[in-house]
Amino acid sequence: MTDLESRIDKAIEALDLPAKVRLLTGSALFALHPEPAIGLAGLVVSDGPTGVRGSEFVDGEITCLLPNATLLAQHWDPEVTREAGALLADEAANQHIHVVLGPTINLHRTPLGGRLFEAYSEDPLLTGKLAVAYVQGLQGKGISATPKHYLANESETDRFTVDSVVDERTLREVYLLPFEMAVAEANPWSLMASYNSINGTTATEHAPLIVELLKGEWGYDGLVMSDWFATRSAAASTNGGLDLVMPGPQGPWGEQLVAAVRAGEVEESTVDEHLRRLLRLADRVGAFGEEREWPEGLPAPDSPERREQLKRLAAGGMTVLKNENSALPLREGEKVALIGRHALEPVAQGGGSARVRPPHVVSMAEALDASVVDGVEVRTGETAPLPGMLRDPETGAPGIRVITRDQDGVVVDSRHRESAEIFAGDLGRFDNAASLELIAEVTRTERLRVGLRGPGAWQFTAPGVHDDVVLGAGDGPGGGVLNPPAWTVDIDLEEGARISATTPGETGMRVLGLVARRAPKPPAEVISDAVRAAREADAAVVVVGLTAEQETEGVDKTTLALPGEQDALVSAVAAVAKRTLVVVNAATPVLMPWLEDVDAVLWAGLPGQEAGAAVAAALTGEVEPAGRLVTTFPARDGDGPAWSTTPVDGKLPYAEGIAVGYRGWNEEPLFWFGHGLGYTKWQYGEAGLSVGERVESARVEVTNTGERHGREVVQVYLRPEGEPVRLIGWAGVELAPGESALVDVPCDERVQRLWDNGSWRPLPLGGEVLIARGLGDVRAKIRVGA
């Protein structure tokens, strides 16, 4: 027995049953209980995976906002996600956070999934390899990663109640594979169970998946925590392998679990095993026994070092989808018209629990030398105002003032908040107020859309406006937090005009805030302005995209069409511009009815805090946008092997089986998985394989035949006889113009096996190997087997 396990034994023996059980539910929304008697400090956890938000749901510490998961994944380079993990570890250490809740390693099963922006890819092997590196990057600096959501949580509709119906072969070969790889190669110190059920059993009670497979067959020695508010039972979840209930301090364990043990429904040794895993996690992050020393002097989120790093990570993963006649990169000195709401207000991150508070978000209008024209309205709902839109009426500092009053209307507290929203209902300073008033001054003179966000009864005032408003909470768990409702009015305001929203205090968690942004103009007027600017320019860059309404936790999309009149805007510009270059500010596929009419398309993802600077670097060629797509883009709504996210009678069948994503496409998509042009051209020479009982490796000579330095990603696929095609390996290479290299691609045996009647066996060696730049650009085919 190791010294650690001996210390854990002594700690467990020192506690009575209620004390043990107390430690197995969180102490707050993002914290765990300390227990000084056994040398256990309180652990702090934070949402991820593209930033470390900290223990405040809103208005927390300013922290780095990284490019989203799909944009990082489009590098097709585990070293990039390892770098991202290490950066996040530094951000966690800055805030004394022990556990980061990421990476998300569910798959892109259907492009409608609202939370796909947090997940890497539709391919399990690519997802697994990127996840391994991310976990190693975090844990290499002593911060626990938490791969999530275990298991079959590929969509958000009815996510708390949906039963994902998945056959055993598909579970093993597809949805479990990224978790299997992470456990085998990186040993994440914690892991999160999902909300949904899998084949009739809720994830937090799923003994076959947690006890038998994860902890038994795979030998996982880490901790399994619930997703927030996902645990619904005491005995069933405890016996099902769940180790920690989040959040706290209330929950279904506590006294109920103590009673279940005393009634013989749960063995106390089972509780001890859960506590053992919690103490093991605490030791690994420096919170059990001798407490860790937190590093000092780490780069600030807005430091030159971080800004350059985040710009590079974002720009390098951007993907050139189309580039007729080398329309990109932009020519030096040409006159550029920059058009679109996303150019002025880029969407840097998705919605929901992954949101963080960055030091800034650079817009494309700031970063690119161009004449700028606003675009059509892209939102139907509201988000927090951009920094600088509102100021505290007392101090003049950016943000708002929050005033709490007691039952008699007496001011209890008045304080400045840097952001324009607050979080109420987590045992914090706003919980016992009889009323809450959010008040601010606008910082500009123009027609503005102002209002309020958050469920409750409200009184709203502005010059010439006094309204009583009642807003209900959104559907599902966290409806008033993840997607708070809003009410707005469009009015002409002078700088310094005051807006105020007052609501009674009430129980339950709520995100409350003010709304302030420029009021949208009629689409015809906006498009007319855009056409005029495009006609006078050498190149028109139209920036379109999705918003946090479509790419968010808790809600799935219903269409891949761009919101508002963005398609009409692109078409109108393309009809008059000398060159039309479209930048798409979105993480997941969109329809492109204008594709044939434009000269180039740059897929920009959700680029994080350096958004505009990264897009400018990609457009000008300062950084090659060498990304390759990580999911297949449909040409029409409904295309592909899986589409609907709506359960029928509570069940969501994964009817496509192992043919998920590109594996199940029978028609030509808009863009294939793996597609990406970069800024140079590539020639492939003779290819060969190393084959034993499986395809062990592939090799091919590649030559950069273009005029620019570039990065190529050599992709290797296996199309077995009678089975779907699947990625089995890839390798990246960077070459100067005219340079050649022999690229060797190791091929993974885990995607060359078959789950058959309860055990693994090798896939029969037969079919063909494809060596490709993407499934739409296959450069070599080699037969294997008989």
C-alpha positions in Angstrom: 0.0 0.0 0.0 1.3 3.4 -1.0 1.8 6.2 1.6 -1.1 8.1 0.0 -3.5 5.1 0.3 -2.4 4.6 3.9 -3.1 8.3 4.7 -6.5 8.0 3.0 -7.3 4.9 5.1 -6.5 6.8 8.3 -8.6 9.8 7.2 -11.6 7.6 6.4 -11.3 5.8 9.8 -11.3 9.1 11.6 -14.7 10.2 10.3 -18.1 9.0 11.3 -20.7 8.3 8.6 -22.4 11.7 8.5 -19.0 13.4 8.2 -18.1 11.1 5.3 -21.3 11.7 3.5 -21.1 15.5 4.0 -17.9 15.6 2.0 -19.5 13.9 -1.0 -21.8 16.8 -1.8 -20.4 20.2 -2.8 -20.4 23.0 -0.2 -21.6 25.7 -2.8 -22.1 26.1 -6.5 -18.4 25.6 -7.3 -16.8 24.5 -4.1 -16.3 21.4 -1.9 -16.2 21.1 1.9 -13.0 21.2 3.8 -12.4 18.9 6.7 -9.5 20.2 8.9 -9.6 17.2 11.1 -8.1 15.0 8.3 -6.0 17.7 6.6 -8.5 18.3 3.7 -8.7 21.8 2.3 -11.7 23.0 0.4 -11.4 22.4 -3.3 -12.7 25.0 -5.8 -13.9 23.9 -9.3 -14.6 26.1 -12.3 -16.4 25.7 -15.6 -14.4 25.4 -18.8 -13.4 24.4 -21.3 -12.3 27.6 -23.2 -11.7 29.7 -20.1 -11.5 29.4 -16.3 -14.6 31.4 -15.1 -14.0 30.9 -11.4 -16.5 30.4 -8.7 -18.7 33.4 -9.8 -21.2 32.6 -12.4 -21.2 36.2 -13.8 -18.9 39.1 -13.0 -16.1 36.9 -11.8 -12.4 37.3 -12.4 -11.2 38.6 -15.8 -9.6 35.6 -17.5 -8.3 34.5 -20.9 -11.0 33.6 -23.4 -9.6 30.9 -25.7 -10.8 30.0 -29.2 -13.6 27.5 -28.9 -13.0 23.8 -29.1 -13.8 23.2 -32.7 -11.5 26.0 -33.7 -8.7 24.5 -31.7 -9.5 21.1 -33.1 -9.3 22.4 -36.7 -5.5 22.6 -36.2 -5.6 18.7 -36.2 -2.7 19.0 -33.8 -2.6 17.5 -30.2 0.2 19.9 -29.3 -2.3 22.8 -29.8 -4.8 21.3 -27.3 -1.9 20.5 -24.9 -0.9 24.2 -25.1 -4.5 25.2 -24.5 -4.6 22.9 -21.4 -1.4 24.3 -20.0 -2.6 27.9 -20.5 -5.9 27.0 -18.7 -3.9 25.5 -15.9 -2.1 28.8 -15.5 -5.4 30.7 -15.5 -6.8 28.3 -12.9 -3.7 28.7 -10.7 -4.1 32.5 -10.9 -7.6 32.1 -9.3 -6.6 29.2 -6.9 -8.9 26.8 -8.8 -8.2 23.1 -8.4 -10.4 21.5 -11.0 -11.4 22.7 -14.5 -14.6 21.2 -15.9 -13.4 20.2 -19.3 -12.7 19.0 -22.0 -16.1 18.3 -23.5 -15.6 15.1 -25.5 -19.1 14.3 -26.7 -19.3 14.0 -30.5 -20.9 16.1 -33.3 -23.6 13.6 -33.9 -26.1 16.1 -35.5 -25.2 19.6 -36.6 -28.3 20.9 -34.7 -26.6 20.2 -31.4 -26.6 23.5 -29.5 -23.4 22.7 -27.5 -21.2 21.4 -30.2 -19.1 24.5 -30.1 -17.6 23.0 -26.8 -16.8 19.6 -28.3 -14.0 18.9 -30.7 -15.3 16.8 -33.6 -17.7 14.3 -35.1 -14.8 11.7 -35.2 -14.0 9.7 -32.1 -10.3 9.2 -32.8 -9.6 12.8 -33.5 -11.6 13.8 -30.4 -9.8 11.3 -28.2 -6.3 12.3 -29.3 -7.0 16.0 -28.8 -8.6 15.3 -25.4 -5.6 13.3 -24.2 -3.3 16.2 -24.9 -5.6 18.7 -23.3 -5.8 16.6 -20.1 -2.1 16.2 -20.0 -1.6 19.9 -20.5 -3.8 20.8 -17.5 -2.7 18.0 -15.2 1.0 18.5 -16.0 0.6 21.7 -14.0 -1.3 20.1 -11.1 -4.8 21.2 -12.1 -7.4 18.4 -12.6 -9.2 18.1 -15.9 -12.7 16.7 -16.1 -13.7 15.1 -19.4 -17.5 15.3 -19.9 -20.3 14.4 -20.3 -20.3 10.6 -19.7 -22.2 9.5 -21.8 -24.2 9.9 -25.1 -25.0 13.6 -24.5 -24.8 14.9 -28.0 -27.7 17.3 -27.9 -29.5 19.6 -25.5 -33.3 19.1 -26.1 -34.9 17.6 -23.0 -31.3 16.9 -21.8 -32.4 16.3 -18.2 -34.9 13.6 -19.2 -34.0 12.2 -22.6 -33.1 8.6 -22.9 -30.3 8.1 -25.5 -30.9 4.7 -27.1 -27.6 3.4 -28.4 -26.6 -0.2 -29.2 -23.6 -1.7 -27.5 -21.4 -1.8 -30.5 -22.0 1.9 -31.2 -21.3 2.8 -27.6 -18.0 0.9 -27.5 -16.7 1.9 -31.0 -17.8 5.5 -31.1 -19.1 7.3 -28.0 -16.9 5.6 -25.4 -13.7 5.7 -27.4 -12.7 9.3 -26.5 -13.2 8.5 -22.8 -11.4 5.2 -23.2 -8.4 7.0 -24.8 -8.4 9.8 -22.2 -8.4 7.3 -19.3 -5.8 5.0 -20.8 -3.3 7.7 -21.9 -3.9 10.7 -19.6 -5.7 9.4 -16.5 -7.9 12.4 -15.9 -8.3 12.9 -12.1 -12.0 13.6 -12.4 -14.8 12.9 -14.9 -18.4 14.2 -15.2 -21.5 12.1 -15.6 -24.2 13.6 -17.9 -27.9 14.5 -17.3 -29.4 12.0 -19.7 -30.2 8.4 -19.5 -28.5 5.7 -21.6 -30.7 2.8 -22.6 -33.1 3.4 -19.8 -30.7 4.2 -16.9 -29.8 7.7 -15.9 -26.1 8.5 -16.2 -25.6 9.2 -12.6 -26.9 5.8 -11.6 -25.4 3.8 -14.5 -23.4 1.0 -12.7 -22.7 -0.9 -16.0 -21.0 2.2 -17.4 -19.4 3.6 -14.2 -18.7 0.7 -11.9 -18.2 -2.2 -14.3 -16.7 -0.5 -17.4 -15.0 2.7 -16.3 -13.8 1.7 -12.9 -13.6 -2.0 -13.4 -12.6 -2.9 -17.0 -10.6 0.3 -17.6 -9.2 0.5 -14.1 -10.0 4.2 -13.7 -8.9 5.4 -10.2 -10.2 9.0 -10.4 -13.4 10.6 -9.2 -16.8 10.7 -11.0 -18.9 13.8 -10.3 -22.4 14.6 -11.4 -23.3 17.3 -13.8 -24.9 20.2 -11.8 -28.2 19.2 -10.3 -28.2 15.9 -12.3 -28.3 13.5 -9.3 -31.9 12.3 -8.5 -31.4 9.6 -5.9 -29.4 8.6 -2.9 -29.0 4.8 -2.9 -29.2 4.2 -6.7 -26.6 6.8 -7.6 -24.3 5.8 -4.7 -24.4 2.2 -5.7 -24.2 3.2 -9.4 -20.7 4.5 -9.0 -21.2 8.3 -8.6 -18.6 9.7 -6.2 -19.5 13.3 -5.8 -22.8 15.2 -6.1 -22.7 18.8 -7.4 -23.5 21.4 -6.5 -24.2 21.9 -2.8 -24.8 22.3 0.0 -28.3 20.8 -0.6 -28.7 17.6 -2.6 -30.2 14.1 -2.7 -27.4 12.6 -0.6 -26.8 14.1 2.9 -29.3 12.7 5.5 -31.0 10.5 2.8 -27.7 8.7 2.1 -26.9 8.3 5.8 -30.4 6.8 6.2 -29.9 4.5 3.2 -26.7 3.2 4.7 -28.3 2.6 8.1 -31.2 0.8 6.3 -28.8 -1.5 4.5 -29.6 -0.1 1.1 -26.0 1.1 0.7 -22.9 -0.5 2.2 -20.7 1.9 4.2 -17.7 0.5 2.3 -19.3 2.0 -0.8 -19.4 5.4 0.8 -15.7 4.9 1.9 -14.8 4.1 -1.7 -16.3 7.3 -3.0 -14.5 9.3 -0.3 -11.2 7.5 -1.1 -11.5 8.8 -4.7 -12.3 12.3 -3.4 -9.3 12.3 -1.2 -7.1 11.0 -4.0 -8.3 13.9 -6.2 -7.6 16.3 -3.4 -4.1 15.0 -3.0 -3.4 15.2 -6.7 -4.4 18.9 -6.8 -2.6 19.8 -3.5 -5.5 20.0 -1.1 -5.0 16.9 1.1 -2.1 17.0 3.6 0.4 19.6 2.7 -1.3 22.3 0.7 0.1 23.4 -2.6 1.9 26.6 -3.3 0.3 28.6 -6.0 2.6 30.1 -8.6 3.0 33.9 -8.9 3.9 36.2 -11.7 1.9 34.3 -14.4 1.0 36.3 -17.5 -2.1 38.4 -17.2 -5.0 37.7 -19.6 -4.3 41.0 -21.5 -0.5 40.6 -21.5 1.3 40.8 -24.9 2.4 37.2 -24.4 -1.2 35.9 -24.0 -2.6 38.1 -26.7 -0.1 36.9 -29.3 -0.6 33.3 -28.2 -4.3 33.4 -28.4 -4.3 35.2 -31.8 -2.0 32.5 -33.2 -4.2 29.7 -31.8 -7.3 31.2 -33.3 -5.9 32.3 -36.7 -4.1 29.0 -37.3 -7.2 26.9 -36.8 -9.3 29.0 -39.2 -10.2 27.2 -42.4 -10.2 28.4 -46.0 -13.3 26.7 -47.4 -13.2 28.4 -50.8 -10.6 30.6 -52.5 -11.2 31.1 -56.2 -8.3 32.7 -58.2 -6.3 33.2 -54.9 -8.8 35.8 -53.7 -7.2 35.5 -50.3 -5.1 36.7 -48.7 -5.9 40.3 -49.1 -3.5 42.4 -51.3 -1.4 45.0 -49.6 -2.8 48.5 -50.1 -6.1 47.6 -51.6 -9.3 49.3 -50.5 -11.4 47.0 -48.4 -15.1 47.4 -47.3 -15.8 45.5 -44.1 -19.5 44.7 -43.8 -21.6 43.0 -41.1 -22.8 43.1 -37.5 -20.2 40.4 -36.6 -17.4 42.7 -37.8 -18.4 45.3 -35.2 -19.6 42.9 -32.5 -17.8 39.5 -33.0 -19.2 36.5 -31.3 -16.2 35.3 -29.3 -17.8 32.5 -27.3 -20.9 30.4 -27.0 -23.6 30.6 -24.5 -24.3 28.8 -21.2 -22.1 27.7 -18.4 -18.9 27.9 -20.5 -19.0 31.7 -20.7 -16.1 33.7 -19.2 -15.3 37.3 -18.7 -12.4 38.2 -20.9 -10.3 41.4 -20.6 -11.6 42.5 -24.0 -12.9 41.2 -27.3 -11.1 42.7 -30.3 -13.5 43.4 -33.2 -12.6 43.1 -36.9 -13.5 46.7 -37.3 -10.7 47.6 -34.8 -8.1 45.2 -36.3 -8.5 45.6 -40.1 -7.7 48.6 -42.2 -11.1 49.0 -43.9 -14.2 51.2 -44.3 -16.8 49.6 -42.0 -20.5 49.2 -42.6 -22.9 47.7 -40.1 -24.8 44.6 -41.1 -28.4 43.4 -40.7 -29.7 42.4 -37.3 -28.5 38.9 -36.2 -30.3 38.4 -32.9 -33.8 37.8 -31.7 -32.8 37.7 -28.0 -30.4 39.7 -25.9 -27.1 39.3 -24.2 -25.1 41.4 -21.8 -24.0 44.7 -23.3 -20.6 45.2 -24.8 -18.0 46.7 -22.5 -18.2 50.5 -22.5 -21.9 50.7 -23.4 -23.0 51.5 -19.8 -21.4 53.3 -16.8 -22.0 53.5 -13.1 -24.0 56.7 -12.4 -22.1 57.3 -9.2 -18.5 56.6 -10.1 -18.6 56.9 -13.9 -16.7 53.6 -14.2 -17.8 51.1 -16.9 -20.5 48.8 -15.7 -23.6 49.3 -13.5 -24.6 50.0 -9.9 -26.6 47.4 -8.0 -28.7 48.6 -5.0 -30.3 46.2 -2.6 -33.1 47.3 -0.2 -34.9 45.8 2.7 -38.7 45.4 3.2 -39.0 49.1 4.2 -37.2 50.3 1.1 -34.0 51.2 3.1 -30.8 50.7 1.1 -28.8 47.8 2.5 -26.0 47.8 0.0 -24.9 49.8 -3.1 -22.0 48.6 -5.1 -20.4 48.9 -8.5 -20.3 45.9 -10.9 -18.0 45.9 -13.9 -20.3 43.8 -16.0 -24.0 44.6 -16.6 -25.4 41.5 -15.0 -25.4 39.7 -11.6 -26.1 36.3 -10.3 -28.6 35.9 -7.5 -29.5 32.7 -5.6 -26.2 31.1 -4.5 -26.0 32.0 -0.9 -24.5 35.3 -1.9 -25.0 39.0 -1.1 -28.1 39.3 -3.2 -30.1 36.4 -1.7 -31.8 38.2 1.2 -32.7 41.4 -0.5 -36.3 42.5 -0.6 -35.6 44.3 -3.9 -32.7 44.6 -6.3 -32.2 47.7 -8.5 -29.8 47.7 -11.5 -29.0 51.2 -12.6 -26.7 52.7 -15.2 -26.1 55.6 -17.6 -25.6 55.1 -21.4 -22.4 56.3 -22.9 -23.4 57.4 -26.3 -26.0 59.6 -28.0 -27.9 57.6 -30.6 -31.0 55.4 -31.0 -30.5 52.5 -28.6 -32.2 49.2 -27.7 -32.3 49.2 -23.9 -34.0 46.9 -21.4 -33.5 44.2 -18.9 -32.7 40.4 -18.7 -33.8 37.8 -16.2 -36.9 36.1 -14.9 -39.2 37.9 -12.4 -41.4 40.9 -12.0 -39.8 44.2 -13.0 -40.2 47.9 -13.1 -38.1 49.5 -15.9 -37.5 53.2 -16.3 -35.7 55.3 -18.9 -36.3 58.8 -20.3 -39.9 58.8 -21.5 -40.4 55.1 -20.5 -41.9 53.5 -17.4 -43.0 49.9 -17.8 -44.0 47.0 -15.6 -42.6 43.7 -17.0 -43.0 40.1 -16.0 -40.7 37.5 -17.5 -40.8 33.7 -16.9 -37.8 31.4 -16.5 -36.7 29.4 -19.5 -37.4 25.7 -19.8 -35.3 22.9 -18.2 -32.7 23.0 -15.5 -31.0 26.4 -15.3 -33.5 28.1 -17.6 -33.3 31.4 -15.7 -29.5 31.2 -15.7 -28.2 29.8 -19.0 -30.7 31.5 -21.2 -32.4 34.4 -19.3 -35.4 36.0 -21.0 -35.2 39.7 -22.0 -37.5 42.7 -22.6 -36.4 45.7 -24.6 -37.5 49.0 -26.1 -35.9 51.1 -28.9 -35.6 54.8 -27.9 -33.4 57.9 -28.8 -31.1 58.6 -25.9 -28.5 61.2 -25.0 -25.2 60.3 -23.4 -25.7 60.2 -19.7 -29.3 59.1 -19.9 -30.2 56.8 -17.0 -31.8 53.4 -17.3 -33.0 51.4 -14.2 -34.6 48.0 -13.6 -36.0 46.9 -10.2 -37.2 43.4 -9.2 -38.2 41.9 -5.9 -35.8 39.5 -4.3 -36.9 35.9 -4.6 -35.6 32.3 -4.1 -33.9 30.4 -6.9 -30.9 31.1 -9.1 -31.3 33.9 -11.6 -29.0 35.9 -14.0 -30.3 39.5 -13.9 -29.0 42.3 -16.1 -29.5 45.4 -18.2 -29.6 45.5 -22.0 -28.0 48.3 -24.1 -26.9 48.2 -27.7 -27.4 50.2 -30.9 -30.9 49.7 -32.2 -31.1 47.8 -35.4 -31.9 49.5 -38.7 -34.4 48.2 -41.3 -32.7 45.4 -43.4 -33.3 47.3 -46.7 -31.4 50.4 -45.4 -28.5 48.4 -44.1 -28.2 46.3 -47.3 -28.3 49.5 -49.4 -25.4 51.0 -47.4 -23.4 47.7 -47.8 -23.9 47.6 -51.5 -22.8 51.2 -51.9 -19.6 50.5 -49.9 -18.9 47.2 -51.7 -19.2 48.8 -55.1 -16.5 51.4 -54.3 -14.0 48.9 -52.8 -11.4 46.6 -54.3 -12.6 43.8 -52.0 -15.7 43.4 -49.9 -15.3 41.4 -46.7 -18.7 40.3 -45.4 -18.8 38.9 -41.9 -21.7 36.7 -41.0 -22.4 34.1 -38.4 -24.4 32.6 -35.6 -24.9 34.0 -32.1 -25.1 32.6 -28.6 -28.8 32.0 -29.2 -28.0 29.2 -31.6 -24.7 28.0 -30.1 -25.5 27.6 -26.5 -26.0 25.1 -23.7 -29.6 24.1 -23.0 -31.0 24.7 -26.5 -30.6 22.9 -29.9 -30.9 24.6 -33.3 -33.8 24.0 -35.6 -32.1 25.0 -38.8 -28.6 25.6 -40.1 -29.7 28.8 -41.9 -27.9 32.0 -40.8 -30.3 34.1 -38.6 -31.9 37.3 -39.9 -31.3 38.6 -43.4 -27.6 37.7 -43.6 -27.9 35.6 -46.7 -29.6 38.5 -48.5 -26.8 40.8 -47.4 -24.1 38.5 -48.8 -26.0 38.0 -52.1 -26.5 41.7 -52.5 -22.8 42.5 -51.9 -21.7 39.7 -54.2 -23.8 41.1 -57.1 -21.8 44.3 -57.2 -18.3 43.7 -55.5 -15.1 43.2 -57.5 -14.2 40.4 -55.0 -16.5 39.1 -52.3 -14.8 37.4 -49.3 -17.1 36.0 -46.6 -15.9 35.4 -43.1 -18.2 33.1 -41.1 -18.1 33.7 -37.3 -19.6 30.4 -36.2 -18.4 27.2 -34.6 -20.8 24.7 -36.3 -22.1 24.3 -39.9 -24.3 26.9 -41.6 -26.0 26.8 -44.9 -24.4 28.9 -47.7 -26.9 29.5 -50.5 -24.6 32.2 -51.9 -21.5 30.0 -52.0 -21.2 29.9 -55.8 -21.5 33.7 -56.0 -18.6 34.6 -53.7 -14.8 34.4 -54.3 -13.6 33.1 -50.9 -15.0 31.8 -47.6 -13.0 31.8 -44.4 -14.4 29.8 -41.5 -13.5 31.7 -38.4 -15.1 29.7 -35.5 -15.6 31.5 -32.2 -12.1 33.0 -32.0 -12.0 34.1 -28.3 -10.8 37.4 -26.9 -8.4 38.2 -29.9 -11.2 37.6 -32.4 -10.7 40.5 -34.7 -6.9 40.4 -34.6 -7.0 36.7 -35.4 -9.3 37.2 -38.4 -7.2 40.1 -39.7 -4.1 37.9 -39.4 -5.8 35.1 -41.3 -7.2 37.5 -44.0 -3.8 39.2 -44.6 -1.7 36.0 -44.5 0.2 37.1 -41.4 -0.8 33.7 -40.1 -1.9 30.9 -42.5 -5.4 29.7 -41.7 -4.4 26.1 -42.2 -7.3 24.5 -40.4 -9.2 21.5 -41.6 -12.9 20.9 -40.8 -13.7 18.6 -37.9 -17.3 18.0 -38.9 -19.2 17.5 -42.2 -21.1 20.5 -43.5 -24.6 19.7 -45.0 -25.8 21.5 -48.1 -29.4 21.4 -46.9 -31.3 21.1 -43.6 -32.0 17.5 -43.0 -29.0 16.0 -44.8 -26.7 13.5 -43.2 -27.0 10.3 -41.2 -28.5 12.0 -38.1 -30.6 15.1 -37.9 -33.4 15.5 -35.3 -32.5 16.2 -31.6 -36.2 15.9 -30.5 -37.0 12.7 -28.4 -40.0 10.7 -29.2 -41.8 9.4 -26.1 -38.7 10.4 -24.2 -36.3 8.4 -26.3 -33.7 9.6 -28.8 -32.5 6.6 -30.9 -29.0 6.8 -32.3 -30.3 4.9 -35.3 -27.3 5.5 -37.5 -25.2 3.3 -35.3 -21.5 3.5 -35.9 -22.1 5.5 -39.2 -21.9 8.8 -37.4 -20.8 12.0 -39.2 -18.8 11.5 -42.4 -19.0 7.8 -41.9 -22.7 7.8 -42.8 -22.9 10.3 -45.7 -24.3 8.9 -48.9 -24.8 12.2 -50.8 -22.3 15.0 -51.5 -22.2 17.4 -48.6 -21.4 21.1 -48.8 -17.9 20.4 -47.4 -16.4 17.1 -46.4 -14.9 16.3 -43.0 -11.2 17.2 -43.2 -11.6 19.9 -45.9 -9.3 23.0 -45.8 -7.4 24.8 -48.5 -4.8 26.9 -46.7 -2.9 29.4 -48.8 -0.7 27.1 -50.8 -0.9 24.1 -53.1 0.1 20.5 -52.4 1.2 17.6 -54.6 1.2 14.0 -53.4 3.7 11.5 -54.6 3.8 7.7 -54.4 2.1 6.3 -51.3 2.8 3.1 -49.4 1.6 1.2 -46.3 3.0 -0.9 -43.5 0.5 -3.7 -42.9 0.5 -6.6 -40.4 -2.7 -7.8 -38.8 -3.9 -4.3 -39.3 -2.8 -1.1 -41.1 0.1 0.0 -39.0 1.2 3.1 -40.9 1.0 5.0 -44.2 3.6 7.1 -45.9 3.5 9.5 -48.7 5.8 12.2 -50.2 4.2 15.6 -50.2 5.5 18.7 -52.0 4.5 22.4 -51.4 4.0 23.5 -55.1 2.6 26.9 -54.2 4.2 30.2 -53.5 3.7 30.4 -49.7 5.0 28.5 -46.7 2.2 26.3 -45.5 1.0 23.4 -43.3 -0.5 20.3 -44.7 -2.5 17.6 -42.8 -2.1 14.2 -44.4 -5.2 12.2 -43.5 -5.5 8.4 -43.7 -8.8 6.6 -43.8 -9.8 2.9 -43.9 -12.8 1.8 -45.8 -13.2 -1.9 -44.7 -15.3 -4.3 -46.7 -18.9 -3.8 -45.7 -18.1 -1.3 -43.0 -18.2 2.5 -42.9 -15.1 4.5 -43.7 -13.2 5.8 -40.7 -10.2 8.0 -39.9 -7.3 5.8 -38.7 -4.5 8.4 -38.5 -3.1 11.7 -39.6 0.1 13.8 -39.5 0.9 17.4 -40.1 3.9 18.8 -41.9 5.1 22.4 -42.6 7.0 23.1 -45.7 8.4 26.1 -47.6 7.6 26.7 -51.3 9.1 23.9 -53.4 10.1 21.8 -50.4 9.2 18.1 -50.1 8.9 15.7 -47.2 8.2 12.0 -46.7 5.3 12.0 -44.2 4.8 8.9 -42.1 1.4 8.5 -40.5 0.9 6.1 -37.6 -2.5 4.4 -37.7 -4.4 3.6 -34.6 -5.5 0.1 -33.9 -8.5 1.2 -31.7 -10.5 2.2 -34.8 -9.5 -1.1 -36.6 -11.4 -3.4 -34.2 -14.9 -4.6 -33.9 -17.0 -5.0 -30.8 -18.7 -8.3 -31.3 -20.9 -10.2 -28.8 -19.3 -8.7 -25.7 -15.6 -8.6 -26.7 -13.2 -7.0 -29.1 -11.9 -8.6 -32.3 -9.8 -7.2 -35.1 -11.7 -5.9 -38.2 -11.1 -8.3 -41.1 -8.2 -7.0 -43.1 -9.8 -6.0 -46.4 -11.0 -3.0 -48.3 -9.0 0.1 -49.2 -6.9 2.8 -47.5 -7.5 6.4 -48.6 -4.7 9.0 -48.3 -6.3 12.4 -48.5 -6.4 16.1 -47.9 -10.0 15.5 -46.7 -12.6 13.1 -47.8 -13.5 15.3 -50.7 -9.9 15.3 -52.0 -8.5 11.8 -51.9 -5.0 11.6 -53.4 -4.3 7.9 -53.2 -6.2 4.6 -52.8 -4.5 1.4 -51.8 -6.1 -2.0 -51.5 -5.4 -4.1 -48.4 -6.2 -7.7 -47.6 -7.7 -10.3 -49.9 
